[in-house]
């Protein structure tokens, strides 16, 4: 069972006094050059909890945070699906002290909900393309709509938590700096929801819009991604001590973060531009050697950036290393199918996405009994 014990992190007994905890923390930080960034973060989090009498009392009563246990299964570094789970746990973990049992179980339900939506969509898509599924495209895209609803609830919760904690937070500037991104969230989410709806309506024949109209929400969505990326760079350059409440990462890690946040949206927009050209018949380029080229570059850079992030942050991002291989395993056969070179069945083409989603699903399935028992056992006294 994954568990973070703050006393073990600092190397002190559960009966340690405040002075002993502070002394242990200072001793750990004196040797911080030998520690990875994750280890330094764990040490600082342990000190923040154990040095505060109220937080320590709650921690002693119910053990390690469920957010700590679940987020420990994923890495926050690199550009991989795992980072999304980490962000979910980070957002909901901020309100866990309000209802520990409910929120702990909610963590598990959210992960299963996200995975189930992705699995269903990946299962529906090849069957629909091959004519083996008698569902409308709106029904095929329904799992994505449910996923959008989950993301909307998470984002709204995050916005409420930020607004409610500004008045009492010690670092008010850091929270205030995060408000602009939160305020444009409704537009960002609306575009994310509208894009698959527009595609489904067009494929079902309900509308006869041009590709430019159908893809308009996507371009606005990516535009907001770029705005957020440049705003993040501005924050890092002007208010670094506010952006990084803990230890400021290395220069290489910061540059990697900034470059990836700008470069990846640009590559995706370039791919969509090539796609629209191909659909309009204004280019003779093939899917393999023209349309998908930006995605090849995207996958290669993701692999390189994952390795560099592991070096800079001291955390091995295994999902970031495997996801590009699975990505190419899907993209290249799809290109051959679209170019008519090899009519590979869609069910075989989608094997790679199934593997990509199946691995975390299998891990969560194996871990869920232990996690549920841990959540309920640690918080049993809340029922009485």
N, C-alpha and C positions, 0 to 999 in steps of 0.2 A: 504494500500500500504506500503510495506516495505521500510523504508527510514532512513538513518542515517544523522542527522543534526549535524554537527561538533560544531556549536554554542551551541546547547542544551547539547551536551556531556560535554562541558567545563563550561556550565552554565553562558555564557556571551551573551550580546546582539549583534546583527549584526554590530552595530556601535562601538564595543569595539576596543580600541587601542592595539597596539602590547604589550605595557607594561601590560595592563589589561589581555590580553590573557596569557602572561607568568605567571602573578601572579595567575590566575585561574588554570593553569596547575600545578604549584608548589603546590598549595593548594590541588588539587586532588591527586597528587602523595604522599603528606604527609600522606594521609589516605589510601594508596594503600593496606594495610593489610586487610582492610574490603572489598575490591573489588575482583571480580573474575578476572581470567586472561584475559577473553574476554573484560571485562570492562576496564582493564588497557590498552589493545591493542587499543580499540576504543579511549581512551583518548590520547594516544600517537599519533595515526594517525591524530586525530583532531588537535593536537598541531602542527604536522609537516606541515599540510596544511595551517592553519591559521597564523602561524608565518612566513611563506614565502610570501612576497607581491605578487609575480607572481602567485603562486598556489592559493592564497586567491582570487585574482582577477578573475581567471578562475572559481573557485568554486562559487563565488558570482554570476557569470554570468549565470551559468547553473545548479547550485544545486549539490546535492550529486552524487557521482560516481555511474554509473550503476552497476559497479562491486560490490560496497558496497551493493546495493539493492538486487542483485541476490544472492551474496554469503551469505547474511544474511539468506537465505532460507535453507542453508545447514550448517553443522558443519565441521570444519577442523580436528576434533579429532576423534579418534577411527578408526577401520579398517572396513569401510562401504562404499557402493557405493557413499554416499553423499560426502565423502572426495575427490572423483574424480572431482565432479562438482566444489568444492571449489578451487582445483588446477587449473582447467580450467579458472575460473574467475580471480584467482590471476595472471596467466600468461598474459591473454589478458588485464587485468586491467592496466598493466604496460605501455601499448601503447594507453590507452583510450584518453589521452589528445591530441593525434595526429588527431583523427577523432571521436569525441565523439558520434555523432549520428550513424554513420556506425558501430562502434564497439559495441555500446549499442544494436543495433538490431542484430548484429552478435552473441552476447551472447545468445539471445533467440533462434536464428536459430540453434546454436550448440547444445543447450540442447534438442530441439525438434528433431534434426537429430540423436543424440545419442539414445534417447528414442525410436524413430521410428525404428531404426536399430535393437535394442534389441527386441522390440515387434514383428517385422516381423520374426526374426530368431526363437523366441520362438513359434510363430504361425506355421511356416513352419515345424519345427522339428518333433513334434508329428504326424502331418498329413503325413509327408513323411514316418515315421517309420510304421504307420498303413496302408500304401499303398493307402492313400486317396488323394495324391498329385502327379500329373504327371509332376514332375520337376526333373532335375538331381540334384545331390548333390552339384555340383558347383553353381547351381542356388539357392539352399537352403541356401548355405553359403554366397551368395552375400551380404546380409545385414552386415555380419561381415567384408567383404572386404571394404565396404563403411565406416564402423566404423573405420577400420584401416586407411583409407585415412584421416578421420577427425583428428584422433590422430596424424598422421604424420604432418599435417599442423600445429596443435597446438604445437607440439614438435619443429618443424623447426622455428616457430615464436618465441618460447621461446629461442632457441639457438641464433637467430639473435639479439633479444633484449639484451641478456646477453653480447654478443660480442660487440654490439654497445655502451653499457652503461659502459663498463669497463674503458674507457678512461676518462669519466666525473664523474663516481661515487665516492662518498666520501669513501665508504667502498670497496675498490678494492679487498682486500684479500678475502672477502666473495664471490665475484663473481668469482674470480680466482679458489677458492676451488670447485666451482660448475662445472667448465669446464670439468674435467675428466668424470663425469657422462654424460655430454652433448656429449662428443666426442665418447663414446661407444653407444650412442643412435641409430645410423644407424643399428648396428648389432642387438641391442635389438629389434628394430622395425621390421627388416627383419625376425627375428625368429618368432616374433608374427604374422606376415603376412603369412609366409611360412607354419606354422603348420596346420591351417585349410585348406590351399590349398592342402597340402599333403594328409590330411584325405579325402577331397572331391575327389581328383583324384583316391585314392585307392578304395573308396566306389563305384565310377562310373566304376571301372574296367579298367581305363586307364593305371595304373601301377600295378606291382606285387611286390612291395618292402616289405621288412621285417618290422615288427613293430619297430625294433630298428632304422631304417632309418626314418620312418614316424615320430617317436617321438623325433628324434635328435634335431630339432629346439626348441622343448619345453624344453628339458634339458639344452640347451645352454641359452635359455631365463631365466630359473630359476637360472642358474649359474650366469648370469649377475645380477639378483636380489640380490643374496647373496653377490656378489662383492660390489654392491652398498650399501648393508646393512652394511658390515664390514667397508667400506670406510666412511660411515656416522658415525659409532661408533668412528673411528679414528678421524674424524673432531671434534666430540663432546668432546673427551678426550683431544685433543691437542689444538684446536682452538675454545673453547666454545663461546667466545665473538664474534667471526666472524660468527658462525653458527646461533646464536640467536641475530639478530640485535636489537630486542626489549628486554624485560625482560627475563632472563634465567628461564625456567620453573623449577618446583620442581624436586628433585632427583628421586622421584617415577615416574613422568611423563616421564623423560628421559629414565629410565630403562625400562619402559613399551614400549616405542617407539623402543628401541634397541632390546628387546627380541622378540617383535612381528615381526619386520622386518626380523629377522633371523629364528624364529621358524616356521612361516607360510609357507615360501617356502620349508623348509625341510619336513613338513607334506605333502605338495602337491606332492613333488617328491617321497615320500614314497608311496603315493596313486598310482601314475603312475607306480611305480615299481611293486606293487601288481597287478595292472591292466594288465601289460604285462605278468606277471606270469600266470594270469587267462586266458588270451587270448592264451598263448602258451600251456596251459594244464599241466603246471608243478606243479600245486597246487590243492589240493582237497578242499580248503577253499571256503566257500560260499561268495556271494556278500555282504550279510547282516553282517556276523560275521567275515569277513576277509578283503575283498578288500576295503570296505568303512570305515573301522575303523579309518584310519588317518583323514578322512573327518569328522567323528563324533567328534574326538578330536579337529579338527580345528574349528568346529562350537561352541563347548562348550567353548573353549578358547576365541573365538571372543566375546561371550556373557559376559564372565568374564572381559575381557580386556575393553569392552565398559563401564561396570559399573565402573571399576577402573579409566578409562580415564575421566569419568564424575566427579568422586571425585577429581582427581588431578587437572583437568583443570577448574572445575567450570562450565562446559557446558554439558547439558544433551543431549546425543546422542541417540535420539529415534530410528533412523534407525539402529544403531548398536545393539539395544536390540531386535528389531523385525526381523531383517534379519536372525539370527540363527533359530528362530522358523519356518520361511518360508523355510529355507534351509533344516531342518529336515523333514518338510512336503512334500518336493520333494524327498529327498534322500531315506527315508525308504520305501515308496511305490515303488520307482524304484527298490530297492534291492529285494523286494518281487516279482516283475515282472520278473526280471532277473533270480532269483532262481526258478521260476516256481511255487512258493507257491500260489500266487494269481495273476491271469492274469488281473490286473487292466488296463483299457484302458489308453493309453498314454495321451489322452486329459484330463483325470482326474488327472493324475500324474503331469501334467504341470500347474495345477491350481495355485499352490504356486508361481512359477516364474511369472505367469501372475499378481498375486496380488502384488508381489514385484516391478514389473515394472509399474503396473497400478496406484499405489498410487502416485508416483512422477509425472506420466503423468497427472493424474487428477488434482493435485495441480498446475502444470504448465499451464494446460488448463484454470483453473479458474483464475489464476493470470495474464495470458498473456495480456488480454485487458488493465488492469491497467498498466502493465509494458510498453506496447507499447505506450500508451498515455503519460506515464511519460517520456519515452525516447524522444519522438518527441516534447512534450511540453517544456521540459527543454532545448532542443537544437534547437528550432525553428529558432533562429536568425542566425544559421549557413547556412540556406537556402537563406538568403537575403543579 
